[in-house]
Amino acid sequence: MHIDEQFDGNSAGLMNRVPVDPYEIEREAVIAMLEREQRSLTASLIALALMAVGVAAMPNPLPMTVLLALRFCSFLYTRKAAARLEQLARARQPMRSARWIVVFAMSLTGVTLGLMLWPPPPDGSMVAVNLVRGVVLVAATLIAVTLAALPAARDAMLASFWLTTFGYYLFHPGVQHPALIAILALLVIGIRIYSSSTGLHIRSAAQMLVENRQLSEDLADALAHAEFLSWRDPLTGLFNRRKLFEETRMEHSALSRHLLTIDLDRFKTINDTFGHGVGDHVLIATADTIREWCHAVGGTSEHHAFRLGGEEFLVIVRGLDDVEVAEAAERLRLRIAGLEDQFEQYPDIAISASIGLATWRFGEGMDDALLRADIACYEAKNTGRNQVRRAA
């Protein structure tokens, strides 16, 4: 793909932006959720401490202590599963299996929270019982809101929480009043609705973040491309005149320097006979040949090629002596003449170049050296074309 095609592609990309990757939105939402979960660590520990206080105040704390221990183990397991999910999300690795582990962990969380609502002993302190129950409901709400960006894990937690408490009614119908189960069901539904709204806000924020990031990347690419085109010829990809003037202003090389001015012979005839499209392809093929020649000519890697305009090219060659650069210029002339083989569908096309060679003396201005190279190129054209002439 040539430079002009790249430019057209980038322009179209900015005008018709590709939709953002759903995975990136999901990833940012998960990361935001996990960051919220980390910030809620203190609240989770306080909730566990308050549950422990309520359990300790009961007359026979051993059964509830076992349930509290299960709740604590579930808490640790959930933290580990969430940490693994965050690690994968930040590394942009597949998260499917880790997400299902979080769903399982949150199901255990719902079960252990529900177990903390185990029917209290008849002689239990109402303060202690209500403390435990209040903390459980608050904890379930906070966890559901925190998990708003992972609806499967949130719903698994809420469902297992309610089913556990509903199990009490099935197995202990004389202990739990049916109205309490209905009230708890309404509370779970309310928590679900509230957390769903929070989840929508988290996903909207994640989508906006991803879109803004992509827009920033698109703008950065466009600016880089614009800067690239400011010193590149859009058709051939070679340096342009602006880059030439910048290059010569910063010329401090101690290597020997030569200028090669290259002018395609009878290029106007190619355009008039075969059309400007073919002419453009000839220019591109010539530029590619010059570029490849610069890489293969030896001496130094600091050979720079420019398109001066139309069918005129310039190469600054460094590190070659007079004999080496003359031999290299002749090889370049032969390569350009050989481009006719690439246009076999146009049997009458004639491609060749006249090359002017001049030494760029130290302390000499670029304009003077370029003038002598141009004069040599004119002499090559006026004395038969398709040849190399050295400046006097």
C-alpha positions in Angstrom: 0.0 0.0 0.0 1.4 3.4 -1.0 1.3 6.6 1.1 -1.7 8.1 -0.7 -3.7 4.9 -0.1 -2.8 5.0 3.6 -3.9 8.6 3.8 -7.2 7.9 2.2 -7.7 5.0 4.5 -7.0 7.0 7.6 -9.2 9.8 6.5 -12.1 7.4 6.0 -11.4 5.9 9.4 -11.8 9.2 11.1 -15.0 10.0 9.2 -16.5 6.6 9.7 -15.1 5.4 13.0 -15.2 1.7 13.7 -17.4 0.8 16.7 -15.5 0.2 19.9 -14.6 -3.4 20.9 -17.2 -4.8 23.3 -14.5 -6.7 25.0 -12.8 -3.4 25.9 -16.0 -2.1 27.3 -16.5 -5.2 29.4 -12.9 -5.1 30.5 -13.1 -1.5 31.7 -16.4 -2.2 33.5 -14.8 -5.2 35.3 -11.8 -3.2 36.3 -13.9 -0.4 37.6 -16.0 -2.9 39.6 -12.9 -4.6 41.0 -11.5 -1.2 42.0 -14.8 -0.5 43.9 -14.5 -3.9 45.5 -11.0 -3.1 46.7 -12.1 0.2 48.2 -14.9 -1.6 50.0 -12.5 -3.9 51.8 -12.7 -1.9 55.0 -16.4 -1.9 55.0 -16.4 -5.7 54.5 -14.1 -6.2 57.4 -16.3 -3.9 59.6 -19.3 -6.0 58.6 -17.5 -9.2 59.6 -16.5 -7.6 62.9 -20.1 -6.5 63.7 -21.4 -10.0 62.9 -18.8 -11.4 65.3 -20.0 -8.9 68.0 -23.6 -10.0 67.5 -22.7 -13.7 67.5 -20.6 -13.3 70.7 -23.6 -11.7 72.4 -25.8 -14.7 71.8 -26.3 -17.3 74.7 -25.0 -20.3 72.6 -22.6 -18.7 70.1 -20.9 -22.0 68.9 -23.3 -22.8 66.0 -23.3 -19.2 64.8 -19.5 -19.0 65.2 -19.2 -21.9 62.7 -21.5 -20.1 60.3 -19.4 -16.9 60.7 -16.3 -18.9 60.0 -17.9 -20.2 56.8 -18.7 -16.6 55.9 -15.1 -15.5 56.5 -13.8 -18.4 54.4 -16.2 -17.4 51.6 -15.0 -13.8 51.9 -11.3 -14.9 51.4 -12.2 -17.1 48.5 -14.1 -14.3 46.8 -11.2 -11.9 47.3 -8.9 -14.4 45.7 -11.2 -15.0 42.7 -11.7 -11.2 42.2 -7.9 -10.6 42.3 -7.4 -13.3 39.6 -10.1 -11.8 37.5 -8.5 -8.3 37.8 -5.1 -9.7 36.9 -6.5 -11.2 33.7 -8.5 -8.1 32.8 -5.5 -5.8 33.2 -3.4 -8.2 31.1 -6.1 -8.3 28.4 -6.3 -12.1 28.7 -9.4 -14.2 28.3 -11.6 -13.8 31.4 -14.4 -16.3 30.8 -13.2 -19.0 33.2 -12.2 -16.5 35.8 -15.7 -14.9 35.6 -17.4 -18.2 36.2 -15.2 -18.8 39.2 -16.4 -15.4 40.5 -20.0 -16.4 39.9 -19.4 -19.6 41.9 -17.6 -17.6 44.7 -20.5 -15.1 44.8 -23.0 -18.0 45.0 -21.1 -19.2 48.1 -21.3 -15.6 49.4 -25.0 -15.6 49.1 -25.3 -18.9 50.9 -23.1 -17.9 53.8 -24.9 -14.6 54.1 -28.2 -16.4 54.2 -26.9 -18.9 56.8 -26.1 -15.9 59.0 -29.9 -15.4 59.2 -30.3 -18.8 60.9 -33.2 -18.8 63.3 -31.9 -17.5 66.6 -32.4 -19.3 69.9 -35.6 -18.2 71.8 -33.6 -16.6 74.6 -31.2 -14.8 72.2 -30.8 -11.1 72.7 -32.9 -9.1 70.2 -30.1 -6.5 70.0 -27.6 -9.2 68.9 -30.1 -10.8 66.5 -31.1 -7.6 64.9 -27.4 -6.5 64.7 -26.5 -9.7 62.7 -29.6 -9.5 60.5 -29.1 -5.8 59.8 -25.5 -6.2 58.9 -26.4 -9.2 56.6 -28.9 -7.1 54.7 -26.5 -4.1 54.4 -23.7 -6.4 53.3 -25.9 -8.1 50.7 -26.9 -4.7 49.3 -23.3 -3.4 49.2 -22.1 -6.6 47.5 -24.9 -6.4 44.9 -24.1 -2.8 44.1 -20.3 -3.6 43.9 -21.1 -6.5 41.5 -23.3 -4.3 39.3 -20.9 -4.7 36.3 -21.0 -8.5 36.6 -24.8 -9.2 36.5 -24.3 -13.0 36.5 -22.3 -13.0 39.7 -24.7 -10.5 41.3 -27.8 -12.5 40.5 -26.1 -15.7 41.6 -25.4 -14.1 45.0 -28.9 -12.7 45.4 -30.5 -15.9 44.3 -28.5 -18.2 46.5 -29.1 -15.7 49.4 -32.8 -15.8 49.1 -33.0 -19.6 48.4 -31.0 -20.2 51.5 -33.4 -18.2 53.6 -36.3 -19.8 51.9 -34.9 -23.2 52.8 -35.4 -22.2 56.5 -39.1 -21.8 55.9 -39.3 -25.2 54.2 -37.4 -27.1 56.9 -38.5 -25.0 59.9 -42.0 -23.9 59.1 -42.8 -23.2 62.7 -39.8 -20.9 63.1 -40.0 -18.5 60.2 -43.1 -16.6 59.5 -44.1 -16.7 55.8 -44.5 -12.9 55.8 -40.8 -12.6 56.6 -39.9 -14.7 53.5 -42.1 -12.5 51.3 -40.6 -9.4 52.8 -37.1 -10.7 52.2 -38.0 -11.6 48.6 -39.1 -8.0 48.1 -35.9 -6.7 49.6 -33.9 -8.9 47.2 -35.9 -7.7 44.2 -35.4 -4.1 45.3 -31.6 -4.6 45.7 -31.5 -6.2 42.3 -33.3 -3.3 40.7 -31.1 -0.7 42.4 -27.9 -2.5 41.5 -29.0 -2.9 37.9 -29.2 0.9 37.6 -25.7 1.2 39.1 -24.5 -1.4 36.6 -25.9 0.6 33.7 -24.0 3.7 34.9 -20.8 1.7 35.3 -21.1 0.3 31.7 -21.9 3.7 30.3 -18.8 5.2 32.0 -16.7 2.3 30.7 -18.0 2.8 27.1 -17.3 6.5 27.3 -13.8 5.8 28.5 -13.1 3.3 25.7 -14.6 5.6 23.1 -12.5 8.6 24.4 -9.4 6.4 24.4 -10.0 5.2 20.8 -10.7 8.8 19.7 -7.4 9.9 21.3 -5.6 7.1 19.5 -7.3 8.0 16.2 -6.3 11.6 16.6 -2.8 10.7 17.5 -2.5 8.5 14.4 -4.0 11.3 12.3 -1.5 13.8 13.7 1.4 11.4 13.2 0.2 10.7 9.7 0.0 14.5 9.0 3.5 15.0 10.3 4.6 12.1 8.2 3.1 13.6 5.1 4.7 17.0 5.9 8.0 15.6 4.8 7.1 12.7 2.6 5.9 12.7 -1.0 2.3 11.2 -0.9 2.7 9.3 -4.1 6.1 7.6 -3.8 6.8 7.8 0.0 10.2 9.4 -0.7 11.2 12.5 1.1 10.0 15.8 -0.3 11.5 19.2 -0.9 10.7 20.4 2.6 12.6 17.5 4.1 15.5 18.2 1.7 15.9 21.8 3.1 15.7 20.6 6.7 18.2 17.9 5.9 20.7 20.3 4.4 20.3 22.8 7.3 21.3 20.1 9.7 24.2 18.7 7.5 27.2 18.1 9.8 28.4 14.7 8.4 32.1 14.2 8.0 31.6 11.6 5.3 32.1 12.3 1.6 29.0 13.4 -0.1 27.6 13.2 -3.6 24.4 14.3 -5.2 22.5 12.3 -7.9 19.8 14.1 -9.8 17.6 11.6 -11.7 15.2 12.7 -14.4 13.0 10.2 -16.2 13.4 10.4 -20.0 10.4 11.4 -22.1 8.1 11.0 -19.1 5.5 13.3 -20.7 5.2 10.9 -23.6 4.4 8.1 -21.1 1.6 10.2 -19.6 0.2 11.3 -23.0 0.4 7.8 -24.6 -0.7 5.5 -21.7 -2.4 7.9 -19.3 -1.5 9.5 -16.0 -2.4 6.3 -14.1 0.4 4.4 -15.8 2.7 7.4 -15.4 2.0 7.3 -11.6 2.9 3.6 -11.5 6.1 4.4 -13.3 7.0 7.0 -10.7 6.2 4.6 -7.9 8.3 1.8 -9.5 11.1 4.3 -10.0 10.9 5.4 -6.3 10.9 1.8 -5.1 14.0 1.1 -7.3 15.8 4.1 -5.9 14.9 3.1 -2.3 16.1 -0.4 -2.8 19.3 0.9 -4.4 20.0 3.1 -1.4 19.8 0.1 0.9 22.1 -2.0 -1.4 24.6 0.6 -2.5 26.9 0.3 0.6 29.1 2.9 2.1 26.6 4.0 4.8 23.0 3.7 5.6 22.6 7.5 5.5 21.7 7.7 1.8 18.5 9.8 1.5 16.2 9.8 -1.6 13.9 12.7 -2.4 11.2 13.4 -5.0 11.7 17.0 -6.1 8.6 17.1 -8.2 7.2 15.6 -11.4 9.7 13.0 -12.7 12.7 14.5 -10.9 14.4 12.7 -8.1 17.5 13.4 -5.9 19.7 11.1 -3.9 22.3 12.3 -1.3 24.9 9.6 -1.1 27.4 9.5 1.8 30.5 7.5 2.4 31.5 6.5 -1.2 34.5 7.8 -3.1 34.2 9.1 -6.7 34.8 5.8 -8.4 32.3 3.9 -6.2 29.6 6.4 -6.6 30.0 6.5 -10.3 29.7 2.7 -10.5 26.7 2.8 -8.2 25.0 5.5 -10.3 25.5 3.4 -13.4 23.9 0.4 -11.7 20.9 2.6 -10.7 20.5 3.7 -14.3 20.4 0.1 -15.5 17.9 -0.8 -12.8 15.6 2.0 -13.9 15.9 1.0 -17.5 15.0 -2.6 -16.5 11.6 -1.4 -15.1 10.2 -1.9 -18.6 9.9 -5.6 -17.7 7.3 -4.7 -15.0 5.1 -3.1 -17.7 4.8 -5.9 -20.2 1.2 -5.1 -20.8 2.4 -1.9 -22.5 4.9 -3.2 -25.0 5.8 0.2 -26.5 6.6 1.8 -23.2 10.1 3.2 -22.9 11.5 3.8 -19.4 15.0 5.2 -18.8 16.6 8.0 -16.8 19.3 10.6 -17.2 21.5 11.0 -14.1 23.7 13.9 -13.1 26.4 13.2 -10.5 28.2 15.9 -8.5 30.4 16.0 -5.5 29.1 18.0 -2.6 32.2 19.6 -1.3 32.6 20.4 2.3 31.8 24.0 3.0 29.8 24.3 -0.2 26.2 25.3 -0.1 23.5 22.8 -1.1 22.2 25.0 -3.8 25.6 25.2 -5.6 26.1 21.4 -5.5 22.6 20.8 -6.7 23.0 23.3 -9.5 26.1 21.4 -10.8 24.3 18.1 -10.5 21.4 19.6 -12.5 23.7 20.8 -15.2 25.2 17.4 -15.5 21.8 15.8 -15.8 20.8 18.3 -18.5 24.0 17.3 -20.4 23.0 13.6 -20.1 19.6 14.4 -21.6 21.0 16.6 -24.3 23.6 14.1 -25.4 21.3 11.1 -25.9 19.5 10.4 -22.5 19.7 7.2 -20.5 23.2 7.8 -19.2 25.2 9.1 -16.3 27.1 12.4 -16.5 29.5 13.7 -13.9 29.6 17.4 -13.2 32.8 19.3 -14.1 
